[in-house]
Amino acid sequence: MSFKEQLKSKIVSKEAALQILNLQKAAGKKIVFTNGCFDIIHPGHIDYLTQARDLGDVLVLGLNTDNSVRRLNKAPNRPINNEQARATVLAGLACIDHIILFDEETPYELIKFLQPDILVKGDDYKVETIVGYDIVMARGGKVVTIPFLEGYSTTKLIQKILS
């Protein structure tokens, strides 16, 4: 398989991911899940994603579709990069094993479907308020927050480019 095909193979449907993850769980692998828009990749994203990956054996990223990003009201011009472009860039990161696009307001149903062992978000969330906390904790899993790398933000990056 070519490297390009390997990258494409990381972007999967939730059904395909479930099959893959069930095999990985059966092999004793710890599944880590995180989610986000990841519109313009910067060092803060890389730091966050590598720390998330270090918490387990497999990192699954739930990626907001363009429509769900718009519904989050981040800014009128967001996302800057469309979902296919964002998924392609993220697939190039060695720390990410699987990428699943989701169109809902939150990844709750995706987390419920996949049943990860570890759920990760940035430390701007209180652990108990993270979407999917109840699902992961009910299975004896962990919910972890990761501090943001100071000085990096997509919003600030966009503002810098515009000025």
Helices and strands as residue ranges (DSSP letters): H 3-9, H 14-26, E 31-36, H 43-53, E 58-64, H 66-71, H 83-91, E 98-102, H 108-114, E 118-122, G 127-129, H 133-138, E 142-146, H 154-162
